[in-house]
Amino acid sequence: MGCFYSKPKDAANQVTNPERPDLENGRPEETESIPAFKEYSLEQLREATNNFSPDFIVSESGEKAPNFVYKGKLDQNRWIAIKRFPKTAWPDARQFMEEACGVGQVRHERLVNLIGGCCEGDERLLVAEYMPNDTLTKHLFHWEKQPMPWAMRLRVAFYIAQALEHCSNNGRRLYHDLNAYRVLFDQDGDPRLSCFGLMKNSRDGKSYSTNLAYTPPEYLRTGRVTPESVIYSYGTVLLDLLSGKHIPPSHALDLIRGNNNILLMDSYLEGQFLTDDGTELVTLASRCLQYEPRERPNAKMLVQALGPLQRSNDRPSYVLMGISRGETSPPLTLSPLGDACSRNDLTAVHEILVKTGYKDDERTDNEVYLQVICSFLLLKLLGGWFFGISTYLMSLLANTDFFNDCIYFVWNGY
């Protein structure tokens, strides 16, 4: 297929327009700024994730064979998401990389694009764009500042339908376990569909991890994902958007058949939408959740139905979401020395320094200096406007070898 994983000689440097700034979603040039799919070395991904530190884990799924997603940072300051599969999910290395390469060719502004993979020894890893603004699950069910407004919910439904249509048009009609966790928000607050769902989760393609109450009926009979199964799962996402809750499809359909749409709708949405628009979205969800697969719409029909309902195209997603625009860095992860200092654990700090070759100076009071170091680090973490204070502390105590040693380790990490 022209993409199988013989590693290119310049793999570490193979990127597309590395100096080019990120572009807004919606512009056709955006996918051109994404690096071409390539194979990463395990060493590169270890370095990007601080040796797959638990502090870098952003999500975990599965019980018997868990899949972890890590955040990481490559050289050139590109944040990435790395999904780490157990070997049992993909025992055949060649099949894994061929599947990953195929998914990596499907680029779109509505997708979280796959930019690489790694297959060394027992390791099976995928590398994708990093989405800094969390998942649909967080914004719908565990919101902090404001519930998601109606206009944004319609946009989520529309954008994800566009992503599914694009995948279908490019030979990727199957999407595994579509749910609110698979929808992520980029630096502009725009929703995107995770590329990880385009990969099979096991050697036989059986890949539903959600509660059986939300699983397509035909999957329960055959154990296979079909294009119609994807539409059913999309219907459950529509229910999430309508209700702001995770409602079993059977219960939702009972409400719809009983003309109790009002009981299905999220109370926070009162007064935000036209009755006809609400009815249209409820009807569409009902069609997606039909028991017979042939009675469900396809992705193209979803896009056609949702397009006319988009009435806030002039308002950016980050405005509707009530979030700041622009890429935000993942939370700072401290080194072992930094963590010890943040906890004011003087014993742990001393042990780390001793391991690195530091020897106690009999002429100094170590505990006093360690307290100064801990205070110094906290000042550093609180922001750049403390720079003047930290500089003063450094100049005040710069004549002590112990302080110089500690400053080196605080700034450079252990």
N, C-alpha and C positions, 0 to 999 in steps of 0.2 A: 504493500500500500504506500510505499515510498516514504515511510515515517518510522520504520522499526528502528529500535534504539541502539544502533551503532553510534557511540558517543562521538560527536564532532571534536576535532582537535582543538578548536577554539571555543569549546562549550562554555567556558567560564566567562567569555567576553561577548557571546552572541546575544545582542540585544538590538532592538529597533529604535532608532532615534533616542538614545539615552539622555541627551541634553534637552529634549523637547518637553516643555511643561505640560502638565495634565490639562486636558480640555474638558469642557462641560459636556455632561451627558446630553444626548440628543443631536450632537454634531456628528456627521458621518466620519470625521477624521479621528474620532476617539479610539476606535479599535486599532487604528494604525499606530498609536503610541504605545500599544501593549507589546511586550517582548514576544518574539516568535517562540512557539513551543519548543522546548529542548529538554534534554536529560541533565539533571543536576547530579552532582556527586553527593554521596552521603556526608562527606566532610563539609561541603558547603552548607548543607541543611543543618548539620550539628552546630556549626558556627553561628548560623542565623538564629537558632533557638537556644543558645547557651547550653548545648548538649542535651536538647529536648528536656529542658528543665520543667518541672511541674508548674512553676510560676508562669510559664508561657502557654499553658493550656487554656484555650478559650471555649472549648466545648468537648463533651464526651458523650458517646452513644453506644448502645449495645451492652449486653451483660456477659454472655459466655465468651465473646470475642470482641472486646470494646475497640471502638475507633476513636482516636484522639485527634483534635484539630488544634494546632499550635499557631500562634502568631510568631513572626520572625522578620528579620530585617537583613536584606542583602546589601552588598556593597552598592554604591550609587543611591543609597537611601530609599530603596523601594520596599515598602512593607508588603509582606506576603502572608498567606494562610497555608498551612501545611497539614494535610490529612494523612494520618499514619494508620495504615491497615495492618491487621494481624496477617501473617503469612497464610493462615488457613483460608482466608478469604480469597487469596489469589496465589495458589501454589505454583501455577505456571507463570514464570517471569515474562516470557515472550508474550503471552496472551495479555498480561497486565499492561505492558508498555504499548502494545498495539491498540488496546482499548483506550488507554489514556491519550495516545497520539490522535486517535479519531475524535475524541471529545475535544481535544485541544484545537482542532481545526474549525470548530463551530464557534465563531466569534460574533458577539452582538452586544449592543449597548444595554440591553435588558438582562444580560447574563453576567454572573460573576465568572469571568473568563479563566480557563485553565491555561497556565503558562509553562507547566513542566511536570516532570515526574522523576522518580528515582527508584531503581530496583537493584539493590546490592545485597547479596546474601539473603537473609530472611526479611529484609526491609522492603516494604511496599509503600511508597509515599507519593502524594499528589501535591502540586504547588499551584496555588491560585491567587488572584488578586485579593487583597485584604480589604474588607468592608468595615469601616470604623464606627458605624452608627447602629450596631446591634441588629436583632432579628425582629420579624413581625410578631413573634410570640411576646417579646419584651414590650413592644409598643402597644400591643392590643390588650394583653392580659396583666402586665406588671408595670404599667406606665407610672411615671413619677410626677411630671409637671402638668400634663394635660392628656385627656383621652384623644385618640386619633380622630380628627374630624371626618365628616362624611366625604368631602371632596377628596381627601387623601386616601380613604378606603377605596373609593372608585378608581383612583389612579393606580393603586396597588393591583386591583383586579385586572385592570386594562394592561398594565405593563407586564404582568406575569403571563397573561394570555398571549401577548405579543411574543414573549420569550418562547412559549410553548409552540406557537405557530412557526417561528423561525427554526426551532429545532426539528419540527416535523418536516418542514420544507427542505432541510438539509440531512435527511435520512436518520434523524434521531427522534423517533416518535415515542420511544419509551422513556419515561422518567420515573425513577424509583422512590417511592415513599414521599410523595409531595405533601408537605404540610407547612404550617406557619414557621417552623424552624428553618425551612429551606429558603425563605425569603429574607434577604438581608438589605441593609440600606447603606449606600455609598456616601462619599464625602459631601455630596450635594443633597443628601436626603432622599435620593431616588431609589425606589425598590428594585432589586435585582434577584433573579432566580439563581440559586447556587448550581454550579456546574457539577458538583459532586453527585447529585442525583442522576446524572446522565451515565454514571459508571455503575455497572452491576456490583452488588455488594457480596456476591458469593459466586462460586463456580457454576451453580445451576441457575442463577438469575433470580432466586427467591429473595425478595428484598422488601418486606414490609415489617417495620418495627413498631408501628403504632398499635393502639388498642384495637382488638378485633371488631369493636363496634364501629370503627371508622374505616375498615378495610373493604374494598370493593367486593361485592358478593361473588363475582366470578373467580376472584383470586382465592377465596375460601374453598371453592370447588376444585380448582385446577392447580393452584399454587403458582400461577404464571401471571406476569404483568403484561397487559395488552394496551394499545393506544386508548381504548375505551376506559380502561382502569385508571389511566392518568386523568381523564376528564372527571371521573367519579371523585378522585382525590382533590382535584381542583374545586369541585363542588363543596367539599368539606371546608376548604379555605374560604370560599364565599360565605359559608355559614359563620365562620369565625369573624369575618369582616362585618357581617350584618348584626351579629349578636354581641360581639365583644367577649364572648365566652366560647368554651369548647363544648358544643352541643352535639350529642349523637345524631347522626343523620335520620335514624328512624323516628326519633322524637321530633326533630325539626319538620319532617315530612307530615307527621300527624298534625302539627300546628298549621302547616300550610293548607292541608286538605280541609281542615276545619275553619278556614278563613280567619285564623288567629295570628295574622302576620304581625300585629302590634306586639304580641307576646314574644315574638322572635327577635324583634329589633332591640338594639342597645338603647337603654333609656337616656344615655348621654347624647344621643343623636337627635333628640326631640327638637323640632323646629329647624333642622339643618338641611332637610331635603324635601323635594317635591314628592307628593304621594305617588305619582306615576313612576318616578325614578325608583323609589323604594320597591314598588310592585314589580317593576321590570327586573331588578336584581334578585328578588325573591323567586320570581318565575324562572330565571336563568339557573339559579342554584337548584331548584326542583328538577329541571331538565337534566342537569349534570348528574343528579343522584338517582336517576331512573334505574330500576332493577335490571331491566334488559339493556345490555350494552348498546345495541343498535339504535335505541331510542335517545341516546345522548348526543349532544352536538359535538362537532369537532373543533379544533383550536381556531380555525379560520372563522367559524360561526361565532365563537366567543368574542373575537376581536371586533367583528361586525356589529355585534349586539352592544358591546361596551363603549365603542367609539363615540356614539351620539350622547352618551351620558356624561362625558367629560366637559364640565362647565367652568372649570377654573384653570384653564391652560395658561393663563397669564400669571399665575402665582407659582413661584418655585416651590419645590417639595420641602426644602428646608424651612421655608416660611410656614407652610401648612403644618409641618411637624413641630414647629417651635424649637428648632435646634440651630446651632451655629453652622454657618457654611464653611466648607474647607476641610481638608483632610486633617484629622486629629490623630496624634500618635497614641499607640496603646499605652496603658499605664506603665510608669517606670518600674522596672524590676531591679532590685538591689542585688549587689554582690553579697557573698556571705559576710564580708566585713561590714558592708553598708547595713545589712539587716541587723547584725549584732549591735551596731552603733544606734540604729533607730530604736532598738529595745533597751538601750542604755545598759547592755549586758557587758560589763567591764571584763569579767572573766573570759567570756567568749572572744572579745577583741584581743585580749592578751594572748590567748591560746593560738589564734590565727597568726598574729605577728610572730610568735615564737616559731611556728611551723615554717614561716618564710625566712627564718634566719635572724630575726631580731634577738638581741641579747640585752638583758636588763642592765641599765646604767645605775650603779650603786649610788651615784651622786644626785639622782633625781627621784622625785616622788612620783612614781608611775601612775598612781591612781588619779592624781590631780591632772596629769597630762591626758590620760584617757578620757576624763570627763570633758576636757577642753575639745578633744577630737570629736566626741559624740555631739557636743553642742555645735561644733563647726559643721558637721555633716548635716544636721537638722537645718541649720541656716542655709546651707547649699540647696537642700530640697525645697525650702519654702519659696525660693524664687531668686531671680537675678538681682532684685533691688537690694538684697542683702550682700551683694558682692563687696561693697565698700567695707562692711563690718568684717567679712571673712578675710579681706585683704589686710585689714588692720591686725587681726589676730595672727595671721601668718607672719607679718613683719615683726610683731611683738615677740614672738617665740621662735623666730627663725634661727636663733643661735643655738638651739638645742637639737642634737642629732635625732633624738627620739621623735620630736615633733615633725621633723623633716621626713623621717621614715613613715610616720602615720599619714602625713599629707599625701605622700606618694601613693600609698595603698588606697586611701579614700578616693582619690581622683581617678586612679587607673584600675581599681577593682582588684580583688584577690582571685 
